């Protein structure tokens, strides 16, 4: 299966008591996510990121449009064991320790005892919590709570992982560790869809991104392609004196410098994001 997620013309409209349209959370969304990709959802608060994830999970139902997850509709129970989901807030039983928590959720997922024990060891190692496995979760820091939540998601070894703000509230070190886990999932052939406000971090892990604003898809594509500034070229060289900088590539070589690379300069993901949102807001006001 090339496409793990296929969405066409998706709309989600929340209605009031009288069934009148109140909020258009998702408006005619079209997108595809290929197997093995890390796909990032970006957007300001209220843009529809979490709604899109819940629609993919079958937790809420679309007003119109089509969604296919792993080739089936999101409500098909046969795909549930292949999907892992971590919400924005970690909901944990504070009186349990890490081993007890993972054993409990492993039982809920129907994982046999021997396999469960094996997976608990592996996921605790992946998230770096073996040293704190016997500590009660009520004593965990924010970063440790997010990591045990991620371990819970990975316990059943899902093919598709959905993460809502996976690094929210984390310090740079723990955030880097979570990103390494996400990249590790890709190396195993897993597909990851995540939403985040931390644009610089999304830029370092995602293959493709989609920017949402007011429920509409306003930008989508490969991260490198979206951040490439066409029409401009940059040259990187070393060993040159200041007066040689303006010389062309051949002159760099003849001057004793080392030509390293050439290509198109890239703007930051943050810059692209802000510019896209402003363009959307300006077009709406005109």
C-alpha positions as CSV (number, residue, x, y, z in Angstrom):
1,X,0.0,0.0,0.0
2,X,1.7,3.2,-1.2
3,X,-0.7,5.6,0.6
4,X,-1.4,5.0,4.3
5,X,-3.8,8.0,4.5
6,X,-6.0,9.2,1.7
7,X,-8.3,12.2,2.2
8,X,-10.6,13.7,-0.4
9,X,-13.0,16.7,0.0
10,X,-13.1,16.3,3.8
11,X,-15.4,18.7,5.7
12,X,-16.3,18.9,9.4
13,X,-18.9,21.3,10.5
14,X,-19.9,21.7,14.1
15,X,-23.5,22.7,14.6
16,X,-25.5,24.3,17.4
17,X,-28.6,23.0,19.2
18,X,-30.8,24.0,16.3
19,X,-28.5,22.2,13.8
20,X,-27.3,25.4,12.3
21,X,-23.6,25.6,11.2
22,X,-21.6,27.0,14.0
23,X,-17.9,26.3,13.2
24,X,-16.3,24.9,10.0
25,X,-13.4,23.0,11.5
26,X,-12.2,21.4,8.3
27,X,-13.1,22.7,4.9
28,X,-12.6,20.6,1.8
29,X,-9.3,19.0,2.8
30,X,-7.4,16.9,0.2
31,X,-4.2,15.2,1.2
32,X,-2.2,11.9,1.0
33,X,0.4,10.4,3.3
34,X,2.7,7.7,1.9
35,X,4.0,4.8,3.8
36,X,7.2,5.6,5.7
37,X,6.7,9.3,5.7
38,X,6.8,11.7,8.6
39,X,4.0,14.2,7.8
40,X,3.5,17.4,9.8
41,X,0.3,19.4,10.4
42,X,1.0,23.0,11.1
43,X,-1.4,25.9,11.9
44,X,-2.5,28.4,14.5
45,X,-4.8,27.5,17.3
46,X,-8.2,26.6,16.0
47,X,-7.0,25.8,12.5
48,X,-8.3,22.2,12.5
49,X,-5.2,20.2,13.3
50,X,-6.5,18.2,16.2
51,X,-9.9,17.8,14.4
52,X,-8.1,16.3,11.4
53,X,-6.3,13.8,13.7
54,X,-9.6,12.8,15.4
55,X,-11.3,12.3,12.0
56,X,-8.4,10.0,11.0
57,X,-8.9,8.0,14.2
58,X,-12.7,7.7,13.8
59,X,-13.3,9.5,17.1
60,X,-15.5,12.0,15.3
61,X,-17.3,11.7,12.0
62,X,-17.0,13.9,8.9
63,X,-19.8,16.1,7.6
64,X,-18.8,15.1,4.1
65,X,-15.8,13.8,2.1
66,X,-13.9,10.6,2.2
67,X,-11.1,9.3,4.5
68,X,-9.2,6.0,4.0
69,X,-6.7,4.9,6.7
70,X,-4.6,1.9,5.7
71,X,-7.1,1.3,2.9
72,X,-10.2,1.3,5.2
73,X,-12.6,3.7,6.7
74,X,-11.4,5.1,10.1
75,X,-14.3,3.3,12.0
76,X,-13.2,-0.1,10.8
77,X,-12.1,-1.9,13.9
78,X,-9.7,-4.1,12.0
79,X,-7.2,-1.2,11.6
80,X,-7.3,-0.1,15.2
81,X,-4.4,-2.4,16.3
82,X,-2.2,-0.9,13.6
83,X,-2.7,2.7,14.8
84,X,-1.0,4.4,17.8
85,X,-2.2,7.8,19.0
86,X,-0.8,10.2,21.6
87,X,-3.1,13.1,22.5
88,X,-1.9,16.6,23.4
89,X,-2.4,15.9,27.1
90,X,-1.0,12.8,28.8
91,X,-3.7,10.9,30.8
92,X,-2.0,8.5,33.2
93,X,-2.8,6.7,36.4
94,X,-0.4,8.4,38.8
95,X,-0.4,5.5,41.4
96,X,1.1,3.1,38.8
97,X,4.7,2.8,37.8
98,X,6.0,2.5,34.3
99,X,6.0,-1.3,34.2
100,X,2.5,-1.5,35.6
101,X,1.2,1.1,33.2
102,X,2.6,-0.6,30.2
103,X,1.5,-4.0,31.4
104,X,-2.0,-2.7,31.9
105,X,-2.3,-1.2,28.4
106,X,-0.7,-4.2,26.9
107,X,-3.4,-6.4,28.4
108,X,-6.1,-4.0,27.0
109,X,-4.5,-4.4,23.6
110,X,-4.6,-8.2,23.9
111,X,-0.8,-8.6,23.7
112,X,0.2,-12.0,25.0
113,X,2.2,-12.1,28.2
114,X,5.6,-13.1,26.7
115,X,5.3,-10.6,23.9
116,X,4.1,-8.0,26.3
117,X,7.2,-8.4,28.5
118,X,9.4,-8.2,25.4
119,X,7.7,-5.0,24.1
120,X,7.8,-3.3,27.5
121,X,11.6,-3.8,27.7
122,X,12.0,-2.4,24.2
123,X,9.8,0.6,24.4
124,X,11.2,1.6,27.8
125,X,14.7,1.5,26.2
126,X,13.5,3.5,23.2
127,X,12.1,6.3,25.4
128,X,14.9,6.2,27.9
129,X,12.9,5.3,31.0
130,X,14.4,2.1,32.2
131,X,16.0,3.8,35.1
132,X,12.6,5.1,36.3
133,X,10.5,2.1,35.6
134,X,9.6,1.5,39.3
135,X,8.8,5.1,40.1
136,X,5.2,6.1,40.4
137,X,4.0,8.2,37.5
138,X,2.7,10.9,39.9
139,X,6.4,11.6,40.6
140,X,7.3,11.9,36.9
141,X,8.3,15.3,35.4
142,X,6.4,16.6,32.4
143,X,9.1,15.3,30.0
144,X,9.0,11.8,31.6
145,X,5.2,11.8,31.4
146,X,5.3,12.5,27.7
147,X,7.9,9.8,27.2
148,X,5.9,7.1,29.0
149,X,2.8,8.2,26.9
150,X,4.9,7.7,23.8
151,X,6.0,4.3,25.1
152,X,2.3,3.4,25.6
153,X,1.7,4.3,22.0
154,X,4.6,2.2,20.7
155,X,3.7,-0.8,22.9
156,X,1.6,-2.6,20.2
157,X,4.2,-1.8,17.5
158,X,1.7,0.2,15.3
159,X,2.3,0.8,11.6
160,X,0.8,4.3,11.8
161,X,1.5,6.7,14.6
162,X,-0.5,9.9,15.2
163,X,1.1,12.4,17.6
164,X,-0.7,15.6,18.8
165,X,1.9,18.2,20.0
166,X,4.4,15.5,21.0
167,X,7.1,17.9,22.3
168,X,4.8,20.5,23.9
169,X,6.1,21.8,27.2
170,X,9.4,19.9,27.0
171,X,12.9,21.3,27.5
172,X,15.3,21.2,24.5
173,X,17.0,18.0,25.7
174,X,13.9,15.9,26.1
175,X,12.4,17.4,23.0
176,X,15.5,16.3,21.0
177,X,15.1,12.8,22.5
178,X,11.4,12.6,21.4
179,X,12.4,13.7,17.9
180,X,15.1,11.0,17.8
181,X,12.4,8.5,18.7
182,X,10.2,9.8,15.8
183,X,13.1,9.5,13.4
184,X,13.7,6.0,14.7
185,X,10.1,5.1,13.8
186,X,10.7,6.2,10.2
187,X,13.9,4.1,10.0
188,X,11.7,1.1,10.9
189,X,9.3,1.9,8.1
190,X,6.6,3.3,10.2
191,X,4.4,6.2,9.1
192,X,4.1,9.2,11.5
193,X,1.6,12.1,11.4
194,X,2.2,14.8,13.9
195,X,0.8,18.3,14.7
196,X,3.0,20.9,16.3
197,X,3.5,24.6,17.0
198,X,7.3,24.2,17.3
199,X,8.1,25.0,13.7
200,X,11.9,24.6,13.8
201,X,11.5,21.1,15.2
202,X,9.0,20.1,12.6
203,X,11.4,21.3,10.0
204,X,14.1,18.9,11.3
205,X,12.0,15.7,11.3
206,X,9.2,16.0,8.7
207,X,9.4,14.9,5.1
208,X,6.2,16.7,4.1
209,X,4.0,19.3,5.8
210,X,0.5,20.8,5.5
211,X,-0.3,24.2,6.8
212,X,-3.9,24.7,7.9
213,X,-5.7,28.0,8.5
214,X,-9.3,28.3,9.5
215,X,-9.9,24.7,8.4
216,X,-8.4,25.2,4.9
217,X,-5.3,23.7,3.5
218,X,-3.2,26.7,2.4
219,X,0.2,25.0,1.7
220,X,1.3,21.4,1.3
221,X,4.4,19.7,0.0
222,X,7.9,18.5,0.6
223,X,9.7,20.5,3.3
224,X,12.9,21.1,1.3
225,X,10.9,22.2,-1.8
226,X,8.6,24.5,0.1
227,X,11.6,26.2,1.8
228,X,13.6,26.6,-1.4
229,X,13.8,30.2,-2.6
230,X,13.7,29.9,-6.4
231,X,15.4,32.5,-8.6
232,X,18.3,32.8,-6.2
233,X,21.6,30.9,-6.0
234,X,24.0,30.7,-3.1
235,X,27.6,29.5,-3.2
236,X,29.4,28.1,-0.2
237,X,33.2,28.1,-0.2
238,X,36.1,27.9,2.3
239,X,39.6,29.2,2.3
240,X,38.8,32.4,0.5
241,X,39.9,35.9,1.3
242,X,37.3,38.7,1.6
243,X,38.2,40.1,-1.9
244,X,37.5,36.7,-3.5
245,X,33.9,36.4,-2.4
246,X,32.4,38.1,-5.4
247,X,34.3,35.8,-7.9
248,X,32.5,33.1,-9.8
249,X,33.1,29.4,-9.2
250,X,36.1,29.1,-11.6
251,X,37.8,32.0,-10.0
252,X,37.2,30.4,-6.6
253,X,39.1,27.3,-7.7
254,X,41.9,29.4,-9.3
255,X,42.3,31.4,-6.1
256,X,43.0,28.4,-4.0
257,X,39.6,28.1,-2.4
258,X,37.5,25.0,-2.1
259,X,34.1,25.1,-3.8
260,X,31.7,23.3,-1.5
261,X,28.2,23.5,-2.9
262,X,25.7,25.7,-4.8
263,X,21.9,25.7,-4.9
264,X,18.9,27.7,-3.8
265,X,18.9,29.4,-0.4
266,X,16.1,28.3,2.0
267,X,13.9,30.4,4.2
268,X,12.9,29.0,7.6
269,X,9.8,27.0,8.2
270,X,8.7,29.6,10.7
271,X,9.1,32.3,8.0
272,X,7.0,30.2,5.5
273,X,4.4,29.6,8.1
274,X,3.9,33.2,9.2
275,X,3.9,34.4,5.6
276,X,1.3,31.8,4.6
277,X,-1.0,32.8,7.5
278,X,-0.6,36.5,6.7
279,X,-1.4,35.9,3.0
280,X,-4.5,34.0,4.0
281,X,-5.7,36.7,6.4
282,X,-5.0,39.5,3.9
283,X,-6.9,37.7,1.1
284,X,-9.9,37.3,3.5
285,X,-9.9,41.0,4.4
286,X,-9.8,42.1,0.7
